[in-house]
Amino acid sequence: MKTPAEHRAPAFQAGKTLKKIMADHFLELDAAAKSRERKIAWCSSVGPVELLRGMGFLVYFPENHAAMLGATRMATELIPTANALGFSPEICSYLTSDIGSYLRQKTPLSKAYGINALPKPDVLVFNTNQCRDVQDWFAWYAREFQVPLLGIFSHRDLGKIKDYHLQDIAKQIQDLVPDLERIAGRPFDLERFQEAVRLSKTTSALWRACLETAAERPSPWSFFDHSIHMGPAVVARGTQVAVEYYEQLLAELRERVRTRTAAVPDEQHRLYWDGMPIWGKLRALSELFASLKTCVTASTYCNSWIYEQLDPEVPFKSMARAYTELFIVRNEQFKEQYIREHVRAYHCDGILFHDSKTCPNNSNARYGLPQRLQSVSGIATLAINGDLNDLRCYSEEQTKTQIEAFIEQLEE
């Protein structure tokens, strides 16, 4: 029997660059927080980061920190601290683990970068296109740090995007400018804003191209790789650093396609993953699927950082479109068609739905979608229970048994 290491493809050379980008990101924020020479904005991951960069802010993403808490398995022990404040165990475990981390003064940044405290914000900016939790999460920190809280309130359950949707969101983004000017202590610079939009658009195109290499047989990488390498698409969006990173990664992926270097040696089955990663079990799940000769080639989650609708010539309206056409805010009919198209494009034999206990907005197995997809397209589906961060909601043995039985079903 092969060892777990023998089931894995060689490490990506771009991984060294990725580590440096993430280190530089946090160390720059830490230095700025100590010197107070630059203003710091906290931003939700699908928030108006291009505007913040255009206004000269350094940008910190609490969701990225929360994912680190999940990946390092620190989250579960920290969540009860936030529960004691009145935050329900049923709400977003990103929120509860992150606030618990702050209150307990325990962060994975300490071990990774020697940073013992989060960078104090000058302003917090959210977009509810993901969920209402980001609003409550950021509001808690705004009260804690006594700093301004700004937000964009998105439309939900959308089918066709109407012009009035875009006009509303564009106006909300524009309305942030006067407050951000006051906080930044500098006037709005249209050209700098347009440049950030241009760089985000380029990053998105490159990230899409990287993801699309997984349509090849065998796939050069998997969802578990995507979840790690999407880091710069979040924390460095709107910068040249992200553009250069994905140029490097794309070249390496294309070389792997050329040499037929497979993410899963002897790939036999291909799956689509819908829902959040189970951060504390990425490696274990990657090794499990590899042992079953199965590659998870595509996901809803990792495609969520593609914003090619951005246009520096019409920055406000194009930002409104990019952040309103997201999968997460669309209706069930759109989601069904979207998943069907991606399953075909990535040659998937089945779909795995992760029903995340504390993330209903990113869980799509609760209203009959798997059954409709199976009925319409004949594709096999499996729903597993778990959580993005709270491993108390996840049974490793039960999940392993379900996945093994599912792969046997595909083989039959």
C-alpha positions in Angstrom: 0.0 0.0 0.0 1.3 3.5 -0.9 2.1 5.9 1.9 0.3 9.3 1.9 3.4 11.0 0.5 3.4 8.7 -2.5 -0.2 9.7 -3.3 0.8 13.4 -3.7 2.3 15.2 -6.6 5.6 17.1 -6.1 5.3 20.4 -4.2 4.8 23.6 -6.3 7.8 25.8 -6.7 5.4 28.7 -6.5 4.7 27.7 -3.0 8.0 29.4 -1.9 6.7 32.7 -3.4 3.3 32.2 -1.8 4.9 31.9 1.7 6.8 35.1 1.1 3.8 37.0 -0.1 1.8 36.0 3.0 4.7 36.8 5.3 5.2 40.2 3.7 1.5 40.9 3.9 1.3 40.3 7.7 4.6 41.8 8.5 3.8 45.0 6.6 0.5 45.3 8.5 2.3 44.7 11.8 4.9 47.3 11.2 2.2 49.9 10.1 0.2 49.1 13.2 3.2 49.8 15.4 4.4 52.9 13.6 1.0 54.3 12.7 2.6 55.8 9.6 0.0 54.2 7.3 -3.8 53.8 7.7 -5.1 50.3 8.0 -8.6 49.1 6.8 -10.1 45.8 7.7 -12.1 44.5 4.8 -14.4 41.5 4.2 -12.9 39.1 1.7 -15.5 40.0 -1.0 -15.5 43.7 -0.1 -14.4 46.9 -1.9 -10.7 46.3 -1.5 -9.9 48.1 -4.8 -11.4 51.3 -3.4 -9.4 50.9 -0.2 -6.2 50.4 -2.0 -7.0 53.3 -4.2 -7.4 55.5 -1.1 -3.9 54.4 0.1 -5.0 52.0 2.9 -3.2 48.9 3.9 -5.8 46.1 3.9 -6.3 43.3 6.4 -8.8 40.5 5.9 -10.2 38.9 9.1 -11.6 36.0 7.1 -8.1 35.1 6.0 -7.0 35.1 9.7 -10.0 32.9 10.5 -9.1 30.4 7.9 -5.7 30.2 9.4 -7.3 29.5 12.8 -9.2 26.6 11.1 -6.2 25.2 9.2 -4.0 25.2 12.4 -6.9 23.7 14.3 -6.8 26.4 16.9 -10.4 27.4 16.2 -12.3 24.8 18.1 -10.8 25.7 21.5 -11.3 29.5 20.9 -15.0 29.4 19.7 -16.4 28.9 23.3 -14.9 32.3 24.3 -17.0 34.1 21.8 -20.0 31.9 22.7 -19.7 33.2 26.3 -20.2 36.8 24.9 -23.6 35.7 23.5 -22.5 34.7 20.0 -24.4 31.5 19.2 -22.6 28.3 18.4 -24.9 28.1 15.4 -23.4 31.2 13.7 -20.3 31.6 11.6 -17.3 29.8 13.1 -15.0 32.2 11.3 -16.6 35.0 13.4 -16.6 33.1 16.7 -13.1 31.7 16.4 -11.6 35.0 15.3 -13.2 37.0 18.2 -12.2 34.2 20.5 -8.6 34.4 19.2 -8.6 38.2 19.9 -10.0 37.8 23.4 -7.6 34.9 24.3 -4.7 36.7 22.6 -3.8 33.5 20.7 -3.1 33.7 17.0 -1.4 31.5 14.4 0.5 34.6 13.4 2.7 34.2 16.5 4.2 30.9 15.4 4.3 31.8 11.7 5.6 35.3 11.8 6.4 36.3 15.4 3.3 38.6 15.4 1.3 38.5 18.7 -1.5 41.0 18.0 -3.8 41.8 15.1 -3.2 45.1 13.3 -5.4 47.8 14.9 -7.8 49.2 12.3 -8.5 52.8 11.4 -11.8 51.7 9.7 -13.7 48.5 9.1 -15.5 48.0 5.7 -17.8 45.1 4.9 -20.1 43.9 2.1 -23.0 41.7 3.0 -22.9 39.9 -0.3 -21.5 37.0 1.7 -23.8 37.0 4.7 -25.0 39.2 7.5 -22.3 37.6 9.8 -19.6 39.9 8.4 -21.6 42.9 9.5 -22.0 41.7 13.1 -18.4 40.5 13.2 -17.0 43.8 12.1 -19.4 45.7 14.3 -18.0 44.0 17.4 -14.5 45.1 16.5 -15.7 48.6 15.7 -17.0 48.8 19.2 -13.9 47.2 20.7 -11.5 49.5 18.9 -13.8 52.6 18.8 -13.3 53.1 15.1 -15.7 53.8 12.2 -17.7 51.0 10.6 -18.7 51.3 6.9 -20.7 48.8 4.9 -22.3 47.9 1.6 -25.7 46.1 1.8 -26.1 43.7 -1.1 -29.2 42.2 -2.8 -29.8 38.5 -2.2 -31.4 35.6 -4.0 -30.9 37.1 -7.4 -31.7 35.6 -10.8 -31.2 38.1 -13.6 -29.1 41.1 -12.4 -31.1 44.2 -13.1 -29.6 47.7 -13.7 -31.2 49.1 -10.5 -29.3 46.4 -8.5 -26.0 47.7 -10.0 -26.9 51.4 -9.6 -27.7 50.8 -6.0 -24.5 49.0 -5.2 -22.4 51.5 -7.2 -23.9 54.4 -5.3 -23.2 52.7 -2.0 -19.6 52.2 -3.0 -19.3 55.9 -4.1 -20.9 57.0 -0.8 -18.0 55.4 1.1 -15.5 57.9 -0.5 -16.1 61.0 1.7 -15.8 59.0 5.0 -12.7 57.2 3.6 -11.1 60.5 2.6 -11.6 61.8 6.1 -10.1 58.7 7.7 -7.3 58.5 5.3 -6.5 62.2 5.5 -6.1 62.4 1.7 -8.3 63.2 -1.3 -9.8 60.5 -3.5 -7.4 59.7 -6.4 -9.3 58.3 -9.4 -6.2 57.1 -11.3 -4.9 55.2 -8.3 -8.4 53.6 -7.8 -8.5 52.7 -11.5 -5.1 51.1 -11.3 -6.2 48.9 -8.4 -9.3 47.9 -10.4 -7.1 47.0 -13.4 -4.8 44.9 -11.3 -7.7 43.1 -9.7 -9.1 42.3 -13.1 -5.8 41.0 -14.3 -5.4 38.9 -11.2 -8.9 37.4 -11.7 -8.1 36.5 -15.3 -4.9 34.7 -14.3 -6.6 33.0 -11.4 -9.3 31.7 -13.7 -6.6 30.4 -16.1 -4.9 28.6 -13.3 -8.2 27.0 -12.2 -9.0 26.0 -15.7 -5.9 23.9 -16.1 -7.7 21.4 -13.8 -10.0 20.6 -16.7 -7.1 18.7 -18.2 -6.7 14.9 -17.8 -4.9 14.2 -15.6 -5.5 17.4 -13.6 -2.2 19.1 -12.5 -3.7 20.2 -9.2 -6.8 19.8 -7.0 -9.3 21.7 -4.9 -7.1 21.2 -1.9 -4.2 23.0 -3.8 -6.6 25.7 -5.0 -7.7 26.5 -1.4 -4.1 27.3 -0.4 -2.9 29.0 -3.6 -6.0 31.3 -3.7 -4.4 33.3 -0.8 -3.0 36.1 -3.0 -6.3 36.4 -4.8 -7.7 37.5 -1.5 -5.0 39.4 0.4 -3.2 40.9 -2.5 -6.0 41.6 -4.9 -5.5 45.0 -6.5 -1.7 44.8 -6.4 1.1 43.9 -8.9 2.3 41.2 -6.4 -0.8 39.1 -7.0 -0.5 39.5 -10.8 3.1 38.3 -10.8 2.3 35.4 -8.5 -0.4 34.0 -10.7 1.8 34.5 -13.8 4.4 32.3 -12.1 1.8 29.7 -10.9 0.1 29.5 -14.3 3.5 28.8 -16.0 4.2 26.0 -13.6 0.7 24.5 -14.0 1.0 24.6 -17.8 4.3 22.8 -17.6 2.7 20.2 -15.4 0.0 19.8 -18.0 2.6 19.4 -20.7 4.5 16.7 -18.7 1.3 15.1 -17.6 2.2 15.6 -13.9 -0.9 14.6 -12.0 -2.2 15.9 -8.7 -3.5 12.4 -8.1 -1.3 9.7 -9.6 -3.4 7.2 -11.6 -6.4 9.5 -11.6 -9.6 7.5 -12.0 -12.4 9.7 -10.8 -13.1 13.5 -10.8 -15.3 15.3 -8.4 -16.8 18.8 -7.9 -16.7 20.3 -4.4 -19.5 22.6 -3.4 -19.3 24.6 -0.1 -16.5 25.7 2.1 -13.3 23.9 2.7 -13.0 22.0 6.0 -9.9 23.9 6.9 -8.6 21.6 9.6 -8.9 18.5 7.5 -7.5 19.7 4.1 -4.5 17.4 4.2 -6.4 14.4 5.5 -9.1 14.7 2.9 -6.6 15.3 0.1 -4.8 12.1 1.1 -8.1 10.2 1.4 -9.2 11.2 -2.1 -5.7 10.5 -3.6 -5.8 7.0 -2.0 -9.1 6.5 -3.8 -7.5 7.7 -7.1 -9.9 10.6 -7.1 -9.2 14.2 -7.9 -11.4 17.0 -6.8 -10.9 19.2 -9.9 -13.2 22.2 -9.3 -15.2 24.0 -6.6 -17.7 26.7 -6.1 -15.6 28.3 -3.4 -12.3 28.8 -5.3 -14.2 30.3 -8.3 -15.5 33.0 -6.0 -12.4 35.1 -6.4 -12.8 35.7 -10.2 -13.9 39.3 -10.9 -13.4 39.7 -14.6 -16.4 42.1 -14.8 -14.1 44.8 -13.3 -13.4 47.6 -15.7 -11.1 50.5 -14.8 -13.0 52.8 -17.3 -16.1 52.4 -15.2 -14.7 51.4 -11.8 -17.7 52.0 -9.5 -20.3 50.3 -11.7 -18.0 47.4 -12.7 -17.2 46.8 -9.0 -20.9 46.7 -8.3 -21.4 44.1 -11.1 -18.4 42.0 -10.0 -19.6 41.9 -6.4 -23.3 41.4 -7.3 -22.9 38.5 -9.8 -21.3 36.3 -7.2 -22.6 32.7 -6.9 -23.4 33.1 -3.2 -26.1 35.9 -3.7 -27.9 34.1 -6.6 -31.1 32.1 -6.6 -31.4 28.3 -6.7 -32.0 28.2 -10.5 -28.8 30.1 -11.2 -26.8 27.9 -8.8 -28.1 24.7 -10.4 -27.2 25.9 -13.9 -23.8 27.1 -12.7 -22.8 23.8 -11.1 -24.0 21.8 -14.1 -21.8 23.9 -16.4 -18.7 23.5 -14.2 -19.3 19.8 -13.7 -19.2 19.5 -17.5 -16.3 21.8 -18.0 -14.1 19.9 -15.5 -15.2 16.5 -16.5 -16.6 15.5 -13.1 -18.1 12.1 -12.3 -19.8 13.3 -9.1 -20.5 16.2 -6.8 -19.7 16.4 -3.2 -21.7 19.0 -1.1 -20.2 20.1 2.1 -23.1 21.1 4.4 -21.2 23.4 6.8 -23.0 23.6 10.1 -22.2 27.3 10.8 -22.1 28.5 7.2 -25.6 28.2 5.7 -24.9 30.8 3.0 -22.2 28.6 1.6 -24.1 25.3 2.0 -26.2 24.4 -0.9 -27.4 20.9 0.1 -30.4 22.0 2.2 -33.1 22.8 -0.3 -33.0 19.9 -2.7 -30.3 21.1 -5.1 -28.3 17.8 -5.0 -31.4 15.8 -5.8 -32.4 18.1 -8.6 -29.0 17.9 -10.2 -29.0 14.1 -9.9 -32.5 13.9 -11.4 -31.8 16.3 -14.3 -28.2 15.3 -15.2 -27.9 11.8 -13.8 -24.7 12.7 -11.9 -24.1 11.2 -8.5 -24.1 13.5 -5.5 -23.0 13.1 -1.9 -23.6 15.5 1.0 -21.3 15.4 4.0 -21.7 17.2 7.3 -19.0 19.3 8.8 -17.9 22.9 9.3 -15.4 25.3 8.0 -13.7 25.8 11.4 -15.5 24.0 14.2 -14.2 20.4 14.0 -16.7 19.4 16.7 -19.3 19.4 13.9 -17.2 16.9 11.8 -16.9 13.1 12.2 -13.8 11.9 10.4 -14.8 8.2 10.5 -18.3 8.9 9.2 -17.1 11.1 6.4 -14.4 8.6 5.4 -17.0 5.8 5.2 -19.4 8.0 3.2 -16.7 9.0 0.7 -15.4 5.5 0.3 -18.9 4.2 -0.4 -19.5 7.1 -2.8 -16.3 6.2 -4.8 -17.4 2.6 -4.9 -20.7 3.8 -6.3 -18.9 5.7 -9.1 -16.9 2.6 -9.9 -20.0 0.5 -10.2 
